[in-house]
Amino acid sequence: MHPPVIRLPGVEPHARVVVAMSGGVDSSVAAALCARSGYEVVGVTLQLYDHGAARGGRGTCCAGQDIYDARRVADHLGIAHYVLDFEERFRREVIADFADTYARGRTPVPCVRCNERIKFRDLLQVARDFGASALVTGHYARRLEGTHGPELHRARDAKKDQSWFLFPITPAQLAFCHFPLGELTKAETRAIASALGLPVADKAESQDICFVPDGDHAQLLARLRPEALLAGDIVHLDGRRLARHAGIGRYTVGQRRGLAAATGERLYVLEIDAARHRILVGPRAATYCRELVTGPVNWLGPPGSVADLPVMVQHRYNQPAVPGRILRLDATGARVMFETPESGVAPGQACVFYAGDRLLGGGFIDSAPRLSLPAPETTAAVV
């Protein structure tokens, strides 16, 4: 694919821009497109955790091999490149929050926290300190100019859309940020990387949480929040004690596998009681809820009242958005009702609102009251 010339709305030609370079193909192509389009590009890579421990690991970012790859790309493009040590900030703002959230019986979303507290807060300030006119990232999302200012929209490539992870970005931050890959598919991005001879053109994507590259977060919890791995009871919704578990930090609401509780029925995690180290389980019919309540919402939608506003609601990244309504939105958060009951709504996860492809806002889920089960004689039919 022939690399396109891009224009960053509101940014003067040849202006200085900072590109967040993680060492992967996406951010590398973002930097390359900006450089080829005439902008003065400064690449910035954040060292977020112990790069020695992560060196050579697969599925990581912002450490070890990835920092080396980002530097190779910068040298290939002939742009300035800086590596900044954000390890302590990342440990405090993201890793500690990850462990704390599990210890409270909730399901963390570390990539959202990283965007909120590191990339679009601290790194954005670094970009301003460099005298840049914009911060550019390799996220698959679109920033479009609207009647009331910049709007955040889903990427053209629905399979790669990352707008859900960007919901905490404030209107002021969005005005300073640009996402040049939003109009591309992943295949087109790779084709551009190959056409430009980027040394990471064939590099595999990051799949796991960057600071848990092996996918096993229990070791991290054992070190930071050992109370999250204290044994406790697995209790059925009907009151029966079924088994023991090896720590609430190993579970999330909606989980089915790994319960080690054989009753002849498929069981799902319904609630996690951190105070009593208890896992409440039940049939799938008991996992549904009609509404949820979030904490404070970051609003990117149009100004005005949102009472009883119809929206598409996405309460997990790997699940599609579903019809719902925002019944209440104030400084404390939002109350949202689904058009039809939803399963597996987990406290701690992000709940993001859309109107079509436009992201209106979102917040972290505080609670989601479960629906009452039907009478016992009809429960079996529902399951």
Buried (B, 14 or more C-beta within 10 A) or exposed (E): BEBBEBEBEBBEEEBBBBBBBBBBBBBBBBBBBBBBBEBBBBBBBBBBBEBEEBBEBEBBBBBBBBBBBBBBBBEBBEBBBBBBEBBEBBBEBBBBBBBBBBBBBBBBBBBBBBBBBBBBBBBBEBBEEBEBBBBBBBBBBBBEEBEEEBBBBBBBBEEBBBBBBBBBBBBEBBBBBBBBBBBBBBEBBBBBBEBBEBBBBEBEEBEBBBBBBEEEBBEBBBEBBEEBBBEBBBBBBEEEEBBEBBBBBBBBBBBEEEBEBEEEBEBBBBBBBBEEBBBBBBBBBBBBBBBBBBBBBBBBBBEEEBEEBEBBBBBBBEBEBBEBBBBBBEEBBBBBBBEEBBBBBBBBBBBBBBBEBBBBBBBBBBBBEBEEBEEEEEBEEEE
